[in-house]
Amino acid sequence: MSKEARLMFVVMYLLVAIGIVMIYSASGVLAHDWHGNEAFFLIRQVLYVVLGTIGFFIAATLPVNFYKQNARAFMLLAIMLLMTVYLPVIGHAAGGARRWIHLGGFQFQPVEFAKLAVCVYLADYLGRKLALVQKGGVKVFLPPLIMVGAACALTILEPDLGSVAFMVMATCIIFFLAGLQLRYVFGAFAVLLPALYFLIIRVPYRLSRLEAYLNPWEDPLGSGFQIIQSFLAFASGGVHGVGLGQSTQKLFYLPSSHNDFILAVIGEEMGLIGVLFILGLYLIFFFCCIRMARKADQPFEKLLITSITLLIILQTVFHMMVATGLVPTKGLPLPFVSYGGSSIVMNLVAVGILMSVDRRKTRPA
């Protein structure tokens, strides 16, 4: 194992450990009120981490060629799982959305697997089609347009616009990094603008989120409530924080305090120092990924590392931007830290794939 991989492993599980502590702190009162057990979310998150760790070691043990040879199968499986959420018995709806598969008392979000499948699929496809991508032929767009487009269409029906935006953005960035001319990327965004208009402006609840983003104080008890409570959490924390477990915003003021807005609770309890420490860990993780990508000598491996890096870092950036009001409110977990089984398991598996690449590079000849 290279030094980058070792450091990445330590950073990842340090973030996981911080997440477990902060989930317990942020969710204890809520868990007691909902389930009569203040450790309810803590116990489930620990179980998810155990399952994710098993997935991590399995993914790290499998050879890199396994992912290359099965990239299209992963993508097809992701599409099938996204279709499964609409089945009347297995599919589970909550909050007006059908995003979960319900099995044996546990729920799984197929879109989390779909995000990883898109990364593996694009790495394989672009690794084989680099010359055509750099040439800019229109035909090179058709296979990913069909596969990723199908995943996005099924996801938007759930509805989950945030995950769709993530997959589209990641696809465009990976194509650009593979050598696609910038004018094609801008052209793709120009084509998508009308769709964004109808998906945001013409949908009342999304429009209200956009209005709350522009001026949350206009409706402080309605659409602007969540982001205002997040602001208050950061303001209360100041530089040093109010102390671990001492947050007031988690006392039914800040919704989703243990997942979508866990950074705000960290900011309140651990202050600016705690937030900067978390940010520093993600930066270390990012630079480890960059160094691993530079050392990769195969197009597939380089693109695979790049796409998985985007998978984790983009979600991190958007979570932080949502919590600080820089983008409209959207439920995105903070990788390795937020509560959520699907997210933590798939993120740990994703890093396991990175370790598989590293293992091939560091294996003795």
N, C-alpha and C positions, 0 to 999 in steps of 0.2 A: 504494500500500500504506500503510495506516495505521501509526501508531507502535506500536500494540498488536501488529499483525501482524509488524512488523519485529522487535520485541523477542521475540515468541513464536518466530519463526524462529531467532533467535540462541540462545535458551535451549534449544530443541529440539535443535539440532545440537551445542550444548555438552554436553548430556546424552548424545547419541549418541557424541561423541568420548570422553567419560569412560567410557562403556560399552565401547567398543572397547579402551581401555587396560586396564580392569579385567577384561574377559573374557580377554585375553591373560595377565594376571597370575594370574587364578584358575584357568585351564584348561591352562596350559602343561605342567605335570607330568602331568596326566590325559591330555592329547592325545598326549604322547610315549609314555605307557604303552599307550594304546589303539590309536593310529594310527602311531606311530613318527615323528611330526612335531609338535613342540610348538606350531607355528603353525596347526594344523589348524582349530581353532575360530575363531581370529582371521581367517584367510583367508575362511572361510565367512561370518562375520559382516560383513566388509567387503563381500563380494558381496551379501549381503542388504540392506545399507545402500544400495548402488548401485541395486539393484532397487527398493527402497522410495523412493529419491529420484526415480527415474523415475516411479513411481506418484504421488508427491507432486506433481510438476509437472504431470502429466496431470490429476490431480484438481483442482488449483488453476486449470487453464486452462479446464476444462469449466464452462459456465454453471450457476448455482444451479438453474435450472428443470430441468436435466437430472436432478438428483437427485430433485426433486419429482415429475417425470413418471414416473420409473422406480423409485420407492420400493417399490411392490408387486412389481415384477419382481426387484429385489434380494432381497427377502424370499423369494420363490419359488426363486430361484437358490440362496440359502443353504440352504433345506430340501433341495433336490436334491443339493447338495454334501455335506450331512450324511448323506444316504442313500448316497452314493457310497462312504463309508468301509467299508460292509458288503459291497462287491463283492469277490469272491475274489482278483482280480488287482491292481486298483488300490488297494483298501483295505489299509492296513498296520497290524498290531498290534504293540504293545510294552508290556511291563510289565503284561500282563493287560488292556489297553485297546485299542480300535480307534478311534483319533482322527486318523489321518493318511491322506492320499492320497499315494501314491508315484509320482512322475513324473520320469523322466530323472535319477535319482540324487539328487533333492531331494524333501523331504517338505513337505506343506502341511497345516495344521490348519484344516479348514473352519469350526470353531467360532469362530476369530478373525474370519473374514469375517462369520459369522452375528451376532456382537456388533455389528459396525458396521452391518450390514443392519437389525438391530432398531432402532438409533438413528435411521437415516434413515426407516424405515417409520413409527415412532411419531411422529416430527416431522411427517411428511406427514399421517398420519391425524388426530392431535390438532389440527393446524393447521386442518384442514377441519371438525372436529367440536367446536370449543371450546365452543359454546353448549350442546350436548348433554352434554358432559363436566361442565361447571359445573352443569348442571341435575341431573345424576346419574341419568339413565335407564339401566336395566339393559342395554338393547340396545346401548348404546355400547361395552360391554365385549366383545361377541361377536367382531367381526373380529380385534382383537388377541389375544383368548383363543385363537382358532383358529390364527392365524399364529405368534405367539410360543410358544404352547403346543406346536405341532408341532415347532418348533425345540428347545424344551426337552426334549420327549419323546425325540427322536432323540439329543440330547446325553447324557441321563441313561442311555441304553442303552449308551453307549461303554465304561465309564461316566465321566462328568465332572460331578460334583455341584457343584464350585466354579463352573464356567461357568454352570450352570443357576441357581445362587443369584445370580450376578451379573446375569443377564438378568432374572430376576424382580424383584430389588431395583431395578435401573435402570428397569424398566417402572413399578413402583409410584411411584418418586420422580418420574418424568416426568409421570405422570398427576396426581400431587399438585401439581406445579409448574404444570400446565396449568389448575388450578382445581378438581380433584376434591375433594369434601368428605373430610375426614380420616377420618370414620367408615367410608367405603368402603375406604380403605387398611387400616385396622385389621381390617375384615371379611375382606379378602383374606388377610391374614396368619393370621387365625383359621382360615380354611378350609385353609390350607397347613400348619398345625401337625401334623395327623395324618400328612400325607405326609412331613414332616421326620422324624417319629418312625420310620416304617418305613424311610426312606432312610438314617438314621444309626444309630439304636439297634439296629435289626434286622439291620444289615450288619456283620459282625465286624471287618473292617479299618478301617471308619470309626469304629466304637465304640472301637477301640484308639487311634485318633488323638485322640478326645475324651478318653479316660482319660489319654493322654500329656500332653495340654494341661493337664488339671487337676492332674496330678502326674507330671511327666516323670521324676523321680528314682526312681519306683517300679520302672521298667524302663529303667535307664540304657543298657543295651546293646541294647535292642530298640526298642519304639515311641517311647521318649523320647530315643533317641540323637541324632537330627538336631537337635532344638531345643536340647538340652544343648550340642552342639557350636557352635551358633549363639550361645548365651549366652557360651561360652568365647571365641569370636572377638571379641565386643564387649568382654568384660572384658579380654582381652589388649591390645586397641587403646587403651583408656583415652581420654585427651583428644587426644593428638597422633598416636597410631597407631604401629605398629612399623616403618613405612616401606613404600613401594611395592615390591611383589614379595617382601616378607619374611613373608607370612602362613604360619603353620604349619597352620592348619585346612584349607587347600586341599590339603594333602598326604595325601589320601585319608581325612581325618577327617570333614569336613563334606560330605555328599552334595549334589549339585546346586549346588556352590559358584559356578558360572559362570552359572546362570540363576535358579532358584527362591530361592536364598539368597545372591545376589551382594551384597546390602546388608550381610550379615554380614562378608564379605571386605573390603568398603569400610570398615566400622567397625573391623576389625582393622588394616588397613594404613594408613588415613588418619585413624583415630580419630574422636572425637566431632566434631571440627572438620570433617572430610570429610563425615560424615553430615549435619550441619547445613547445609553448603554445598549438598549434593544436595537436601535438603528445601527450602532457600530457592529453588532453581531451579524446583522444582515449584510452590511458592507463587506465584512470579512468573508462571509459565505459567497457573495458575489465575486470578489476578487479571486477566491479559490477556484470558482467555476471558470473564470476567464483564463486563468493559468492552465487549467486542465484542457480547455478548448484549444489554446495555443500549442499545447504539446501533442494534440491528436494529429495523426498523420493520414487518417482516412476521412474522406468527405462525410460519410455517414456518421462517424463518431463525432466529428467536429460539429456538425449540424445538430446531432442529438443532444450534445452537451449544451449547445446554444439554446435550443428550443426548451429544454427542461429548466435552464436558468431563467428564461423568459417566463415560464410557467409559474415559478415561485416568486421571482422578483417583481413582476408586473402586479401580481395579486397583493404583494406587500406594499408596493407604492400606492395602489388604489385604495387599500384599506386605510393607510395613513392619510391619504388625501380626503377620503370621506370623513374620517374622524375629526379632521381639522377644518372641514368646510371648504376645501379647495375644489371639490367636484360634488355633484348632486348625490344625495344619500342613496346607497345601493348596498345590499347585503353581501359583502365579501369577507370571508374569514381572514385573519392574520395567520399566514402559514406557520405551522408548528406550535402556535400559541393559542389561537381561538379554540373554543369548544366546538366539536363536530367530528363524528366518526369518519364520514366519507372523506373529508378534507385531510385529516391527520394521517389516515391510512394511505391515501393516494400520494400525498407529499412524501411520506417516508419511502414508499415504493419507488417514487421518481428519483430520490437520492440514491436508492439502492441500484438503480440503473446506471447512474453516474459512477458508482463504485465498481460496477461490472466493467465499464469502459476503462477505468483506472487499473483494475486488476489485470486486464489484458496487456496494458502498457508496461506494468511493473513485473509481470510474470518472468521468472528467469528463463533464459533461452536454453 
